[in-house]
Structures are given as C-alpha cells and as structure tokens.
Amino acid sequence: MVKASYSPAERKARLESAQAELAAAVGAIATSEEWRAFLEFARRLHSYSAQNRMWLFQQAMVRGWDDLGHVAGFRTWLALGRFVRRGEHGLKVLAPCKVKVLDERTGEETWRLRCFTVETVFAASQTDGDGEIPERPRPELLRGQGPAGAWAALADLVAAYGFTLERGELHPANGQTSFTTKVVTVADRLEEAAAVKTLAHELAHVLMHQQVDYGANRERCECEAESVAFLVCSELGLATDGYSFPYVATWAAGDTKMVTAAAERALACAGEVIAAIDGAPAPVAAWTSAPEC
C-alpha cells in the first residue's frame, strides 16, 4: 500500500510535489473562461444556508432529481434572462424576515432578525430562456476498489482519536464528522475508492479542526481537509484528481492564495498520517488545538 522504504526527506519531497500539482490545477481552473463565467453568474444568485441546501436536496430527491443545480426565485430568473415554465412547482426555502429597530442610545437604525418565512424558488431545469447557465467544474466520484488495506489503516487512526466510524445514509454530503458525538460517517452509497478518499478527508477534520470555528472558516477548513485527502491518497496509490481539483477550486472560489495558505498545515498533517500508516505513532494531539483553520 505505502512504500515504507521512502526516507522522510523523500516522502516530504513527494508530498510537496503533489501539493504543487494541486495548486497548479486549481490555478488552471481559476483562470479558465468557464470558471469566470460561472463565478459571475453565481454572484447574482442568493447564497443559501447549509440547512436550506439540505432541505432543497431532500425535496429534489423526492422528485427523483439526481442533481439540483442552481436555484433562484421567480424574479431572479427573469433578471437572468430566463422564465419559469408554466405549471412548474417550486421548492421551499426558509427566508429571514428582518425589521428595522432604533438604537435608543445611538439613535441609529439597524436591522434585526424577527422570524423566518417560507419562500418558493425554482431549479434551473424548471426554466427556459436565452440566459445562459454556466456550470462550475464538478467533482467526479471515484469508482472501483481502493488500495489494499487503506480503509482499515485510516479507520484505525479515526479510532485512535476516540471517534466512532460508521457507514450510513448521507445526502448530499459524502462524509460527515460530528465533534459533539465524536462520530465519523461515510456515505454507504460510495464505492470503495470514493469511501477511502472520503475517510481521509474526514480524518483530516478530526486531526485539524476540533477546536476551530468551522462555520466562520468553512472554506479554509474544506480546502485543508481535501488537500490532506489528495496528498494521502496520492501516497496510497489512489488518484483523486477528478474529485479533489474541482472540489478545492470550488471551496477556494478559485483563489490559489487560499490553497497556498492551507498547504503548510495540509502537508504536515498528510505526512504524519502516512507515517502513522507505515507504523509510526499516530499524529500528535496538537493538531486538534489549532487556533484557526
């Protein structure tokens, strides 16, 4: 699985080379015409919370839709040069209702969240019109078998940090780590190769992000975790380019600076994971107390 004959210096060089490959690939995506067109289009759409995205995906599954794609309100689609087809039934999202309140101390008016209301949005597939809908590069799930012994080795490391590993039903995420229950879940719909890559990603969260405000640093955390997964899988002989490159590019919003900023921690973490798989002690607990992503 992993060639233990590599010296620490050789392994470090191999990982640095792989990290440079990842950064270059993200850079290539970020400078493509397709990516710029997608970002310009995405800026004009509303950004939905994680809870709303989950709810939207569940509604899409009930309708038998494999890929939800872009969603927007009726008027937003009109502004983008598209119209909702007659007879289409929309999807529901929660929208915040804000009210203006007067600060008696300063005399300034500010907005305060009062409640939530249910609004209707429509998927791009429910619209027609001349307005183009550019697509972002989409991660491609790995298929087939994983490297021999890889799942067991990564699972042992998850257990070494007091986390329970489960295979279960997950949508749309492929994996999930709960620091509250200390449970790592990998979607049971994944083939072995995809499951191994996902487990490496979730292990990175376990090692690096327990003491991090994930909500405030989500993009950086996801870039770090997928970078570790890419590096670890590269050493295990599992190519994840088709998934990792567009995944990191999406979370970094095409910003290669974010990839570079995540590189040092990702390289160090991946190096210790590979060494642990080779028989060295598990990565030090200091990884779990990083002050920020």
C-alpha positions in Angstrom: 0.0 0.0 0.0 2.5 2.6 1.2 6.2 2.1 0.4 7.9 2.3 3.8 11.3 2.4 2.1 10.9 6.1 1.4 13.1 8.2 3.7 11.4 11.1 5.5 13.1 13.6 3.1 11.9 11.6 0.0 8.4 11.5 1.3 8.4 15.2 2.1 9.6 15.9 -1.5 6.9 13.6 -2.9 4.2 15.3 -0.9 5.4 18.8 -1.8 5.3 17.8 -5.5 1.8 16.6 -5.1 0.7 19.8 -3.3 2.3 21.9 -6.1 0.3 19.8 -8.6 -2.9 20.6 -6.7 -2.2 24.3 -6.6 -1.4 24.4 -10.3 -4.6 22.5 -11.1 -6.7 24.9 -9.0 -4.9 27.8 -10.7 -5.8 26.4 -14.1 -9.4 26.1 -13.2 -9.4 29.6 -11.7 -8.1 31.2 -14.9 -10.4 29.4 -17.3 -13.2 31.2 -19.1 -15.7 28.7 -17.9 -14.8 29.3 -14.3 -15.0 33.1 -14.6 -18.4 32.8 -16.3 -19.7 30.6 -13.5 -18.5 33.0 -10.8 -20.1 36.0 -12.5 -23.3 34.0 -12.8 -23.2 32.7 -9.2 -22.6 36.2 -7.8 -26.1 37.1 -9.0 -27.7 34.2 -7.1 -28.7 34.2 -3.5 -26.5 32.1 -1.2 -28.4 29.6 0.9 -27.6 28.3 4.3 -26.4 24.7 4.9 -29.8 23.9 6.3 -31.6 25.3 3.3 -29.3 23.4 0.9 -30.1 20.2 2.8 -33.8 20.8 2.6 -33.6 21.7 -1.1 -31.7 18.5 -1.8 -34.3 16.4 0.1 -37.0 18.0 -2.0 -35.1 17.2 -5.1 -34.7 13.6 -4.1 -38.4 13.2 -3.6 -38.9 14.4 -7.1 -36.3 11.9 -8.4 -33.8 14.6 -9.4 -30.2 13.5 -9.3 -28.7 17.0 -9.5 -30.4 20.1 -8.2 -28.0 22.6 -9.8 -28.8 26.3 -9.5 -31.9 27.6 -7.7 -33.4 31.1 -7.6 -36.6 33.0 -7.1 -39.0 33.8 -9.9 -37.9 37.4 -10.3 -34.2 36.5 -10.1 -34.6 34.1 -13.0 -36.3 36.8 -15.0 -33.4 39.2 -14.3 -31.1 36.5 -15.6 -33.0 36.2 -18.9 -34.9 33.1 -18.0 -38.5 32.4 -17.1 -40.2 29.7 -15.0 -42.2 27.3 -17.2 -46.0 27.4 -16.7 -47.2 24.6 -14.3 -43.8 24.1 -12.6 -44.0 23.6 -8.8 -41.3 25.4 -6.9 -39.1 24.3 -4.0 -39.3 25.7 -0.5 -36.6 27.6 1.5 -36.6 29.5 4.7 -36.0 33.2 4.3 -35.2 35.6 7.1 -37.6 38.4 7.9 -35.7 41.5 9.2 -37.1 44.6 10.8 -35.5 48.0 11.4 -35.0 48.9 15.1 -33.9 52.1 16.6 -30.9 52.1 19.0 -32.1 54.5 21.7 -28.5 55.0 22.8 -27.0 56.0 19.5 -30.1 57.0 17.6 -29.1 54.7 14.7 -31.4 52.3 12.8 -30.2 48.7 12.5 -31.7 45.5 11.1 -32.7 42.7 13.4 -33.9 39.2 12.6 -37.5 38.9 13.6 -38.5 35.5 12.2 -38.3 33.2 9.2 -40.8 32.7 6.4 -41.1 30.1 3.7 -40.4 31.3 0.1 -40.5 29.5 -3.2 -37.6 29.0 -5.5 -37.1 27.1 -8.8 -34.3 25.0 -10.2 -32.6 26.0 -13.5 -34.2 22.8 -15.1 -37.6 24.4 -14.5 -36.8 27.4 -16.6 -36.5 28.4 -20.2 -35.0 31.4 -21.9 -31.9 32.8 -23.7 -29.9 33.5 -20.5 -27.0 31.1 -20.3 -26.4 28.9 -17.2 -22.7 28.3 -16.9 -21.6 25.3 -14.8 -18.8 25.0 -12.4 -16.4 22.1 -12.7 -18.0 19.3 -10.7 -16.1 16.7 -8.6 -16.3 13.2 -10.1 -16.9 10.5 -7.6 -14.2 7.8 -7.6 -15.2 4.4 -8.8 -13.9 0.9 -8.1 -11.7 -0.6 -5.5 -9.5 1.2 -3.1 -5.9 0.4 -2.2 -5.5 -2.8 -0.2 -5.6 -2.1 3.5 -6.2 1.6 3.1 -9.7 1.7 4.7 -8.6 -0.3 7.7 -5.5 1.8 8.2 -7.4 5.1 8.1 -10.2 3.7 10.3 -7.6 2.7 12.9 -6.4 6.4 13.1 -10.0 7.6 13.4 -10.5 5.2 16.3 -7.1 6.3 17.9 -8.6 9.7 18.5 -11.7 8.4 20.1 -14.1 8.7 17.2 -16.5 6.0 16.0 -16.7 5.3 12.3 -19.9 4.4 10.6 -21.2 3.8 7.1 -24.7 5.3 6.7 -27.1 7.2 4.5 -25.9 10.7 3.7 -27.1 13.2 1.2 -25.8 15.3 -0.3 -22.5 15.0 1.6 -20.3 12.1 1.1 -18.9 12.2 4.6 -19.6 13.9 7.9 -17.7 14.5 11.2 -19.5 15.3 14.4 -17.3 16.7 17.1 -20.3 16.6 19.5 -21.0 12.9 19.2 -17.4 12.0 18.0 -18.8 10.1 15.1 -17.4 10.0 11.6 -19.9 8.9 8.9 -19.0 7.9 5.4 -21.9 7.5 2.9 -22.8 3.9 2.3 -23.6 4.6 -1.3 -20.0 5.2 -2.2 -17.8 2.6 -3.9 -14.6 1.6 -2.0 -12.2 4.1 -3.7 -14.6 7.0 -3.0 -15.1 5.8 0.5 -11.3 5.7 1.2 -10.9 9.2 -0.1 -13.8 10.5 1.9 -12.5 8.8 5.0 -9.1 10.5 4.5 -10.9 13.8 4.2 -12.9 13.3 7.4 -9.8 12.1 9.3 -8.2 15.4 8.4 -11.1 17.2 10.0 -10.6 15.1 13.1 -6.9 15.9 13.3 -7.1 19.6 12.4 -10.4 21.2 13.2 -11.8 20.1 16.5 -11.0 23.5 18.1 -11.8 25.6 15.1 -14.9 27.7 14.5 -15.9 25.7 11.4 -18.8 27.9 10.5 -16.6 31.0 10.3 -13.8 29.2 8.5 -15.6 26.6 6.4 -13.9 27.4 3.1 -10.4 27.2 4.6 -11.3 24.0 6.5 -12.6 22.3 3.4 -9.6 23.3 1.4 -7.3 21.8 4.1 -9.2 18.6 4.5 -9.4 17.9 0.8 -5.8 18.8 0.3 -4.9 16.2 3.0 -7.1 13.6 1.3 -5.5 14.3 -2.0 -2.0 14.0 -0.6 -2.6 10.9 1.5 -4.4 9.2 -1.4 -1.6 10.0 -3.8 0.8 8.2 -1.5 -1.6 5.3 -1.2 -1.6 5.0 -5.0 -5.2 6.3 -5.4 -5.6 9.2 -7.9 -8.3 11.6 -6.8 -7.6 14.4 -9.3 -11.1 14.3 -10.8 -12.6 14.9 -7.4 -10.1 16.9 -5.4 -9.1 19.5 -8.0 -12.6 20.9 -8.7 -13.6 20.4 -5.0 -10.8 22.5 -3.7 -11.2 25.1 -6.5 -14.9 25.5 -5.6 -14.3 25.9 -1.8 -11.4 28.3 -2.5 -13.6 30.2 -5.1 -10.7 29.8 -7.5 -8.3 31.6 -5.1 -4.9 30.0 -5.3 -3.8 32.0 -2.3 -6.2 30.1 -0.1 -4.7 26.8 -1.4 -1.2 28.1 -0.7 -2.2 29.2 2.8 -3.6 25.7 3.5 -0.6 24.0 2.1 1.7 24.1 5.1 -0.7 22.5 7.6 -2.0 20.1 5.0 1.5 18.9 4.1 2.4 18.4 7.8 -0.8 16.6 8.6 -0.7 14.3 5.5 3.0 13.5 6.2 2.1 12.4 9.7 -0.9 10.4 8.5 1.2 8.5 6.0 4.0 7.9 8.6 1.3 6.5 11.0 0.0 4.2 8.3 3.6 3.0 7.9 3.9 2.2 11.6 4.9 5.4 13.3 2.9 6.8 16.3 -0.4 8.4 15.5 -0.2 12.2 14.7 0.3 14.3 17.7 -2.8 15.7 19.5 -1.6 19.3 19.0 -3.3 19.1 15.6 -6.6 19.3 17.4 -5.9 22.6 19.0 -5.0 24.8 16.1 -6.3 28.4 16.8 -7.8 28.8 13.3 -8.3 27.0 10.1 
